[in-house]
């Protein structure tokens, strides 16, 4: 392993990237090669927000997009999948009523079934590619509505210098945080994709990697960017 570990991230560049901050503090070189593009949608809530008992988020992007267009009502309780998703809410001075373990969407669904109970009205604020895991888990005993508040697309351009670095095996690990990133990365590197050393943010992303024949070298225990960084550190150390 080279003197300075090289880690490649595959999500859009943003301020306050805890993944990069944690790893750079440990002397690692973090290169960005976005494999997805995030766009916030203009959306409308199906009913008055005051009518919902719970508003649920599974990502920072979902929470941020929602907060830019809506204000919560005192009737609302707020649930987020993990600490990372709670961050934008807290930056607005809003404390979620429930913060999940952050392990996976399936685990969050189990947590919500016990938390929400029966006969409640639930609003899911998600991305356009999010699966219906939460909807399916909650809708049999509650009124559940989903709105897509952001969308994930393939990027307009991809850094071919970093792609060539991957092809040349001049890196230690590639960090991925979504099934879309996995699929787009596979399209770029189909011939050598199965040889990639992937570290995944969670089981959903790991499953997407396996679907295209890539076995992740590790999956983060906590489904957050900080959890992903800790997973990389464990692999390096």
DOKOLKOL-622250 format. One record per residue: residue number from 1; x, y, z of N, C-alpha, C in turn. Coordinates in steps of 0.001 Angstrom, whole numbers, plus 500000, padded with zeros to 6 digits. Each point is the difference from the previous one (the first is absolute). Example, Ala and Ser with C-alpha at 12.3 -4.5 7.8 and 13.67 -1.06 7.14 Angstrom:
// DOKOLKOL-622250
NODE  mipa     n.X     n.Y     n.Z    ca.X    ca.Y    ca.Z     c.X     c.Y     c.Z
NODE     1  513190  494310  507800  499110  501190  500000  500900  501200  500000
NODE     2  499650  501050  499280  500820  501190  500060  499230  501090  500730
// end
This chain:
// DOKOLKOL-622250
NODE  mipa     n.X     n.Y     n.Z    ca.X    ca.Y    ca.Z     c.X     c.Y     c.Z
NODE     1  500851  498803  500000  499149  501197  500000  500888  501248  500000
NODE     2  499676  500951  499171  500829  501192  499872  500043  500782  501308
NODE     3  500970  500915  500063  500210  500758  501232  498768  500818  500359
NODE     4  499427  500705  499024  498781  500779  500241  498821  499295  499346
NODE     5  499087  499457  500793  498846  499310  499415  499171  500934  499120
NODE     6  499544  499467  498883  499162  500752  499062  498586  499426  500042
NODE     7  499053  500851  500354  498597  499607  500089  499209  500824  498994
NODE     8  499122  499351  499256  499195  500689  498988  498545  500028  500447
NODE     9  499439  501201  500096  498577  500144  500336  499202  500173  498714
NODE    10  498730  499596  500036  499214  499947  498758  498695  500786  500061
NODE    11  499865  500900  500957  498790  500828  500111  500350  501452  499663
NODE    12  499017  500859  499771  500275  501389  499636  500807  500735  501065
NODE    13  500892  500852  499545  500805  500813  500915  499087  500949  500754
NODE    14  500229  500127  501292  499194  500916  500800  500832  500521  501158
NODE    15  499544  501107  500578  500668  500549  501172  499751  499088  501196
NODE    16  500921  500036  500940  499859  499237  501247  499807  498505  499740
NODE    17  500844  499448  499147  499958  498563  499710  500734  499264  501120
NODE    18  499241  499411  500914  500604  499344  501163  500872  498819  499592
NODE    19  499645  499329  498933  500815  498885  499522  501416  500480  499695
NODE    20  500094  501030  499164  501310  500523  499623  500724  500606  501197
NODE    21  499277  500697  500851  500619  500626  501174  500656  498965  500901
NODE    22  499281  498925  500278  500519  498962  500898  501247  499349  499414
NODE    23  499967  499673  498725  501126  499292  499393  501203  500908  499768
NODE    24  499756  501234  499603  501127  500921  499802  500694  500311  501312
NODE    25  499236  500016  501080  500602  500216  501321  500951  498867  500368
NODE    26  499819  498856  499376  500875  498843  500226  501097  499895  498936
NODE    27  500140  501050  499196  501076  500042  499022  499725  499308  498689
NODE    28  498752  499711  499704  499664  499308  498759  499678  500992  498888
NODE    29  500252  499566  498778  499641  500790  498828  498613  499565  499544
NODE    30  499057  500934  500002  498631  499701  499585  499732  500685  498665
NODE    31  499752  499197  498979  499689  500513  498671  498503  499891  499751
NODE    32  499448  501003  499361  498565  499996  499712  499754  499660  498537
NODE    33  499132  499016  499781  499589  499631  498645  498498  499730  500030
NODE    34  499189  501066  500004  498550  499821  500145  499397  499098  498926
NODE    35  499242  499019  500446  499319  499074  499102  498499  500264  499950
NODE    36  499562  500992  500772  498594  500394  499980  499916  501517  500083
NODE    37  498839  500505  499640  499691  501425  500111  498667  500117  500732
NODE    38  499948  500878  500988  498785  500184  500802  499341  501324  499633
NODE    39  498703  499956  499733  499232  501216  499718  498764  500038  500884
NODE    40  499837  501104  500734  498808  500159  500831  498797  500283  499101
NODE    41  498889  499377  500330  498776  500180  499232  499110  501063  500630
NODE    42  499248  500683  499160  498891  500809  500505  498841  499030  500214
NODE    43  499491  499948  501199  498987  498997  500325  498855  500642  500771
NODE    44  498909  499288  500101  498878  500437  500828  499605  498861  500920
NODE    45  499562  500341  501190  499530  499010  500969  498550  499674  499665
NODE    46  499610  498713  499985  498636  499630  499595  498892  500663  500804
NODE    47  500263  500304  501268  498995  500621  500861  500701  501036  500860
NODE    48  499247  500694  500830  500626  500938  500924  500964  499234  500898
NODE    49  501181  500579  500229  501018  499301  500783  499516  499692  501410
NODE    50  499099  500833  500500  499470  499797  501356  499220  498697  500138
NODE    51  499604  499398  498873  499206  498774  500037  500844  498744  500236
NODE    52  501329  500138  499949  500867  498823  500108  500526  499829  501425
NODE    53  499904  498777  500478  500546  499691  501325  501519  499875  499956
NODE    54  500502  499398  498923  501441  499781  499864  500476  500455  498628
NODE    55  501178  500625  499973  500709  500294  498756  501335  499268  500092
NODE    56  500323  499232  498970  501134  499079  500066  501023  500310  498904
NODE    57  501291  499972  500388  501100  500257  499067  501024  498872  500075
NODE    58  500587  499688  498851  501030  498961  499962  501339  500510  499471
NODE    59  500116  501310  499760  501264  500540  499491  500115  501484  500298
NODE    60  501244  500484  500001  500243  501433  500143  499355  500773  498857
NODE    61  500110  499468  498795  499431  500698  498844  498497  500171  500138
NODE    62  499325  498958  500460  498559  500089  500188  499623  501028  501043
NODE    63  500721  499988  501120  499711  500954  501073  500275  501432  499550
NODE    64  501122  500204  499306  500370  501349  499568  499002  500550  498985
NODE    65  499642  499193  499015  499032  500452  498995  498665  500356  500645
NODE    66  499551  499171  500925  498724  500241  500676  500049  501309  500792
NODE    67  501080  500204  500737  500120  501192  500839  500073  501285  499183
NODE    68  500512  499908  498788  500090  501189  499151  498634  500447  499480
NODE    69  498999  499101  500070  498695  500331  499429  498832  499933  500979
NODE    70  500205  499376  501151  498900  499796  500936  500425  500346  501426
NODE    71  499016  500293  500829  500219  500200  501438  499120  499013  500751
NODE    72  500566  499369  500998  499241  499005  500757  498897  500653  500827
NODE    73  498964  499222  500270  498900  500411  500873  500215  499335  501354
NODE    74  499562  500629  501094  500155  499380  501327  499396  498597  500101
NODE    75  499043  499690  499138  499399  498659  500031  500950  498914  499506
NODE    76  501015  500411  499233  500885  499017  499376  501032  499440  500969
NODE    77  500188  498696  499942  501176  499382  500594  500930  499637  498849
NODE    78  501295  500053  500265  500988  499819  498937  500878  498799  500320
NODE    79  500151  499115  499016  500873  498837  500152  501045  500007  498889
NODE    80  501245  499703  500361  501088  499925  499019  500721  498670  500168
NODE    81  500608  499538  498925  500604  498673  500008  501232  499902  500892
NODE    82  500736  501117  500152  501213  499970  500805  500519  501395  500280
NODE    83  501134  500060  500692  500555  501289  500417  500345  500901  498820
NODE    84  500495  499418  498911  500354  500815  498844  498813  500747  499434
NODE    85  498864  499342  499936  498787  500632  499474  499457  501050  500958
NODE    86  500322  499871  501278  499550  500982  500989  500749  501325  499885
NODE    87  501188  499983  499403  500860  501187  499973  499338  501223  499371
NODE    88  499427  499922  498786  499376  501209  499433  498824  500502  500818
NODE    89  499251  499099  500618  498890  500432  500852  500520  500812  501176
NODE    90  501032  499500  500640  500565  500710  501156  500598  501337  499605
NODE    91  500498  500094  498768  500540  501286  499547  498904  501053  499870
NODE    92  498749  499553  499872  498833  500885  499988  499403  500157  501399
NODE    93  500651  499436  500996  499498  500079  501367  498886  499020  500297
NODE    94  499899  498938  499202  498932  499008  500164  500590  498698  500519
NODE    95  499486  499512  501101  500457  498742  500572  499035  498880  499609
NODE    96  500454  498988  499260  499102  498897  499638  499442  499303  501238
NODE    97  498783  499517  499878  499398  499250  501102  500567  498592  500095
NODE    98  500478  499497  498877  500606  498668  500016  501163  499951  499016
NODE    99  501140  499525  500483  501180  499791  499159  500284  498504  499982
NODE   100  499921  499403  498828  500195  498559  499882  501440  499582  500210
NODE   101  500202  498713  499993  501339  499451  500208  500909  500250  498811
NODE   102  499414  500261  498835  500798  500285  498813  500582  498781  499333
NODE   103  499574  498808  500395  500602  498783  499455  499565  499723  498567
NODE   104  498720  500120  499716  499501  499729  498647  498558  500460  499889
NODE   105  499514  500111  498756  498604  500356  499791  499055  498946  500532
NODE   106  500385  498740  499874  499166  498908  500509  499886  500078  501516
NODE   107  501118  500266  500660  499977  500123  501459  499185  501216  500425
NODE   108  500132  501104  499265  499229  501208  500312  498508  499723  499870
NODE   109  499623  499234  498997  498587  499639  499825  499487  499235  501215
NODE   110  500803  499075  500496  499599  499241  501192  499838  500930  501203
NODE   111  500923  500928  500129  499933  500944  501116  498734  500844  499912
NODE   112  499675  500453  498797  498836  500869  499826  498687  499276  500265
NODE   113  499924  498736  499647  498768  499243  500246  499645  500039  501481
NODE   114  500990  499794  500861  499751  500058  501439  499787  501408  500504
NODE   115  500694  500953  499391  499927  501392  500447  498672  500654  499621
NODE   116  499596  499855  498759  498813  500685  499487  498716  499371  500521
NODE   117  499994  498684  500096  498797  499316  500478  498963  499853  498900
NODE   118  498726  500249  500342  498899  499795  499055  499147  501267  499870
NODE   119  499373  500132  498846  499029  501067  499792  500569  501391  499892
NODE   120  501272  500116  499659  500633  501308  499874  500106  500395  498525
NODE   121  500230  501284  499797  500228  500494  498643  501486  500348  499875
NODE   122  500633  499414  499010  501454  500082  499871  500374  500558  498630
NODE   123  500932  500957  499991  500516  500567  498757  501466  499589  499853
NODE   124  500318  499331  498899  501369  499598  499699  500592  500980  498999
NODE   125  501089  500677  500363  500672  500949  499108  501296  499348  499526
NODE   126  499997  499519  498751  501071  499135  499515  500574  500496  498680
NODE   127  501001  499275  499508  500529  500226  498672  499262  499152  498981
NODE   128  500093  500369  498735  499214  499314  498966  500373  498529  499832
NODE   129  501206  499623  500395  500427  498610  499827  499893  499174  501277
NODE   130  499510  500607  501061  499874  499259  501263  498988  498867  499844
NODE   131  500301  498819  500524  499042  498888  499911  498789  500252  500888
NODE   132  498989  499167  499861  498761  500158  500766  500022  499234  501325
NODE   133  501186  499781  500540  500143  499226  501238  499169  500578  501138
NODE   134  500109  501297  500228  499269  500630  501104  498501  500012  499720
NODE   135  499639  500336  498781  498575  500037  499634  499355  498635  500232
NODE   136  500657  498963  499537  499437  498656  500135  499897  499564  501459
NODE   137  500969  500409  500802  500006  499595  501406  498907  500693  500806
NODE   138  499684  501244  499642  499092  500811  500818  498565  500067  499484
NODE   139  499797  499777  498713  498706  500325  499394  498866  499047  500365
NODE   140  500317  498812  500501  498917  499068  500328  499182  500464  501202
NODE   141  500605  500812  500877  499291  500419  501206  499966  501514  500177
NODE   142  500460  500719  498985  500021  501457  500072  499684  500582  498626
NODE   143  499703  501292  499974  499844  500710  498733  501363  500592  499665
NODE   144  500613  499496  498956  501370  500390  499656  500023  500633  498617
NODE   145  500646  501152  499890  500157  500680  498716  501468  500309  499782
NODE   146  500404  499894  498763  501399  500220  499631  500123  501190  499058
NODE   147  501001  500840  500247  500354  501045  499046  501494  499878  499704
NODE   148  500358  500160  498738  501404  499989  499604  500495  501442  499980
NODE   149  500898  500318  500914  500432  501390  500176  501349  500288  499336
NODE   150  500660  498965  499505  501219  500208  499216  500156  498835  499034
NODE   151  500837  500202  499005  500216  498926  499036  501486  499754  499792
NODE   152  500321  498761  499730  501371  499580  499741  500148  499700  498519
NODE   153  501021  500604  499378  500247  499805  498575  501452  499599  499777
NODE   154  500279  499528  498798  501388  499806  499598  500629  501375  499804
NODE   155  501268  500172  500344  500628  501315  499859  500193  500379  498540
NODE   156  500046  501296  499749  500209  500471  498639  501368  499636  499463
NODE   157  500996  499935  500884  501352  499601  499601  500653  499254  501156
NODE   158  500960  499165  499679  500709  499193  500996  501494  500231  499832
NODE   159  500705  500144  501105  501437  500278  499991  500760  498774  499481
NODE   160  500424  500063  498754  500675  498848  499398  501399  499774  500567
NODE   161  500604  501023  500581  501307  499806  500634  499877  499042  501184
NODE   162  498930  500177  500785  499796  499099  501135  499592  498616  499505
NODE   163  499181  499944  498962  499620  498705  499417  501244  499244  499546
NODE   164  500933  500693  499352  501239  499359  499559  500843  499548  501185
NODE   165  499928  500758  501092  500728  499604  501207  499431  498692  500553
NODE   166  498672  499863  499934  499368  498750  500439  500409  498861  499072
NODE   167  499964  500251  498697  500383  498968  499031  501442  499553  500206
NODE   168  500852  500943  500417  501400  499683  500250  500268  499454  501389
NODE   169  498943  499776  500768  500108  499467  501366  500855  500897  500897
NODE   170  499922  501298  499760  500783  500965  500774  499122  500646  501072
NODE   171  499476  499187  500873  499139  500473  501082  499902  498884  501035
NODE   172  499429  500337  501157  499809  498977  501032  498552  499525  500061
NODE   173  499059  500969  500138  498590  499626  500079  499136  501038  499287
NODE   174  498873  499529  499475  498977  500875  499426  498807  499968  500945
NODE   175  499574  501167  500460  498865  500096  500924  498737  500320  499216
NODE   176  498954  499201  500214  498740  500212  499286  498849  500121  500995
NODE   177  499036  500848  499664  498917  500278  500951  498607  499820  499410
NODE   178  499902  499447  498785  498671  499794  499416  500059  498949  498904
NODE   179  498902  499285  499771  499943  499063  498877  500257  500681  498657
NODE   180  499540  501238  499843  500201  500717  498737  501481  500196  499712
NODE   181  500766  500338  501029  501440  500189  499822  500666  498695  499575
NODE   182  499571  498901  500603  500537  498687  499628  499734  499717  498520
NODE   183  498764  500196  499584  499639  499682  498617  500758  500876  499007
NODE   184  500130  501296  500312  500708  500901  499094  501497  499697  499972
NODE   185  500549  499624  501142  501411  499620  500063  500242  498736  499178
NODE   186  499077  499071  500100  500114  498753  499232  500001  500286  498496
NODE   187  499157  500920  499573  499943  500343  498575  501330  500572  499507
NODE   188  500688  500738  500872  501285  500586  499632  501122  498960  499961
NODE   189  499881  498974  500831  501124  499075  500219  499605  498545  499810
NODE   190  499102  499750  499088  499411  498659  499889  501045  498891  499948
NODE   191  501077  500188  499248  500999  498946  499840  500740  499698  501296
NODE   192  500224  501019  500807  500778  499810  501229  499167  500208  501264
NODE   193  498694  500188  499828  499149  500360  501144  500053  498969  501120
NODE   194  500030  498722  499649  499954  498963  501028  501257  499971  500863
NODE   195  501047  500673  499553  501250  500050  500753  500064  501204  500931
NODE   196  499003  500892  499913  500034  501217  500808  499889  499689  501487
NODE   197  500729  500774  500789  499929  499876  501460  498996  501033  500516
NODE   198  498793  499539  500174  498881  500871  500362  499739  499925  501499
NODE   199  499841  501165  500625  499506  500083  501373  498644  500689  499924
NODE   200  498981  499356  500537  498610  500434  499823  499420  500607  501273
NODE   201  499079  500945  499809  499384  500688  501134  498954  499156  500713
NODE   202  499443  498992  499317  498943  499208  500637  499605  498799  499159
NODE   203  499124  499185  500557  499647  498738  499355  499290  500189  498657
NODE   204  499173  501033  499878  499311  500227  498722  501003  500255  498883
NODE   205  501003  500817  500287  501046  500286  499018  500853  498767  499738
NODE   206  500297  499242  501043  500778  498766  499823  499251  498999  499133
NODE   207  498692  499894  500205  499194  499090  499180  500019  500419  498532
NODE   208  499964  501322  499762  500053  500496  498621  501339  499653  499355
NODE   209  501075  500051  500783  501317  499622  499480  500021  498520  499616
NODE   210  499437  499175  500847  499983  498549  499720  499180  499677  498759
NODE   211  498975  500803  499748  499157  499766  498818  500784  500136  498699
NODE   212  501075  500802  500018  500834  500148  498800  501322  499247  500146
NODE   213  500063  499105  500974  501163  499130  500131  501156  500552  500795
NODE   214  499755  501042  500796  501056  500587  500829  499737  499647  501457
NODE   215  500958  499395  500650  499865  499690  501419  500738  501076  500802
NODE   216  499274  500831  500767  500666  501035  500795  501001  499387  500978
NODE   217  501097  500693  500209  500977  499507  500976  499528  500274  501420
NODE   218  499099  500973  500144  499451  500309  501326  498731  500819  499844
NODE   219  499124  499888  501007  498766  500783  500062  499952  500702  501345
NODE   220  499733  501302  499986  499966  500773  501242  498900  499490  500922
NODE   221  500291  499971  501289  499002  499590  500982  498966  501094  500212
NODE   222  500453  501259  499942  499090  501142  500134  499807  500626  498631
NODE   223  498761  500114  499560  499699  500509  498667  500064  501521  499990
NODE   224  501221  500522  500002  500248  501442  499940  501388  500193  499403
NODE   225  500308  501232  499586  501313  500249  499415  501103  499878  501040
NODE   226  499708  500369  501231  500995  499811  501057  500197  498510  500277
NODE   227  498896  499244  499983  500107  498558  500171  500798  499363  498872
NODE   228  499817  500512  498782  500750  499505  498850  501486  500309  500157
NODE   229  500307  501196  500493  501397  500365  500236  500635  499086  501043
NODE   230  499278  499705  501058  500525  499105  501035  500254  498606  499440
NODE   231  499143  499569  499103  500172  498697  499360  501287  499978  499173
NODE   232  500251  501071  499256  501233  500098  499215  501214  499986  500918
NODE   233  499934  500745  501091  501118  500032  500947  500322  498612  500527
NODE   234  498970  499245  500312  500218  498640  500497  500676  499131  498945
NODE   235  499641  500191  498745  500617  499222  498928  501466  500393  499801
NODE   236  500289  501285  500127  501369  500484  499807  500894  499578  501158
NODE   237  499455  500112  501201  500824  499762  501193  500102  498521  500331
// end
